[in-house]
Amino acid sequence: MSAVKQFLPLFDRILVSRLVAATTSKGGIMLPESSQKKLNEGVVVSCGPGAIDPDGDVIPVAVSVGDKVLLPDYGGTKLSLDDEEYLLIRDSEILGKFVKVTSE
């Protein structure tokens, strides 16, 4: 069993896999690492059950596994699981969630 499947965040923490920047331009030119931007987007890999309010009730997290989210430039805890980099971040630190818009 992989380490990612064994890792369960606690409370309102969320495990996110950052999206990787493109290594080639639209024209097919290879980009050096120094010119690649760090993307502020990621995919939710695992979620905790939620925060606990003063009354003892659980406040569920606003995202679910598989959601594409917008992350802040700084913050969170970097983790390395199965030789991949992940970010452990609080639910309240996530800036937004990307949703598919259906046109009618």
C-alpha positions in Angstrom: 0.0 0.0 0.0 1.4 3.4 -0.9 2.3 6.0 1.7 -0.2 8.5 0.3 -3.1 6.1 0.9 -1.8 5.4 4.4 -1.6 9.1 5.3 -4.8 10.7 6.7 -4.7 14.4 7.6 -6.2 15.4 10.9 -8.8 18.0 11.6 -9.1 20.6 8.9 -5.9 19.8 7.1 -5.8 18.8 3.4 -3.1 17.0 1.5 -2.5 18.6 -2.0 -0.4 17.6 -4.9 0.8 20.7 -6.7 0.4 20.8 -10.5 3.7 20.8 -12.4 4.5 23.6 -14.8 4.9 22.9 -18.5 8.4 22.0 -19.5 7.9 23.0 -23.2 6.3 26.1 -24.7 3.3 26.1 -27.0 5.7 26.2 -29.9 7.6 23.1 -28.7 10.7 24.9 -27.2 12.1 23.3 -24.1 12.0 25.7 -21.1 14.9 25.8 -18.6 13.9 25.2 -14.9 14.8 28.8 -14.1 12.1 30.2 -16.4 9.4 27.8 -15.2 6.8 29.3 -12.9 5.7 27.6 -9.7 2.0 27.0 -10.2 -0.4 27.9 -7.4 -2.8 25.2 -8.4 -3.1 21.7 -7.0 -5.3 18.6 -6.7 -6.7 17.5 -3.4 -5.3 14.0 -2.5 -6.7 13.5 1.0 -8.8 15.5 3.5 -9.2 15.4 7.2 -12.7 15.2 8.8 -12.9 18.9 9.6 -12.3 21.5 12.4 -14.0 21.2 15.7 -15.8 24.3 17.0 -16.1 25.2 20.7 -19.3 23.2 21.1 -17.6 20.1 19.9 -19.3 19.9 16.6 -17.3 19.1 13.4 -17.2 21.8 10.7 -16.5 19.8 7.5 -13.9 20.9 5.0 -15.0 22.8 1.9 -13.2 20.6 -0.6 -13.2 16.9 -1.4 -10.7 14.5 -2.9 -10.0 15.2 -6.6 -10.9 18.9 -6.5 -8.6 21.3 -8.2 -7.8 24.2 -5.9 -5.9 27.5 -5.9 -3.1 27.7 -3.3 -1.4 30.7 -1.6 2.2 31.5 -2.6 3.5 30.7 0.9 2.2 28.5 3.7 1.5 24.9 4.4 4.0 22.1 5.2 5.9 20.3 2.5 5.9 16.5 2.6 7.7 13.9 0.6 5.7 10.6 0.3 6.7 7.9 -2.2 9.3 10.3 -3.7 6.6 12.8 -4.6 6.2 16.3 -3.1 2.9 17.2 -1.4 1.7 20.2 0.5 -0.2 19.8 3.8 -2.4 22.9 4.2 -5.4 24.0 6.3 -8.8 24.3 4.7 -9.0 28.0 5.6 -5.7 28.7 3.7 -7.1 27.5 0.4 -8.0 30.5 -1.8 -10.5 28.9 -4.0 -11.8 25.8 -5.9 -12.0 25.4 -9.6 -15.4 24.2 -10.8 -16.6 23.2 -14.3 -19.2 25.6 -15.6 -21.9 24.0 -17.7 -23.5 26.1 -20.3 -27.2 25.8 -20.9 
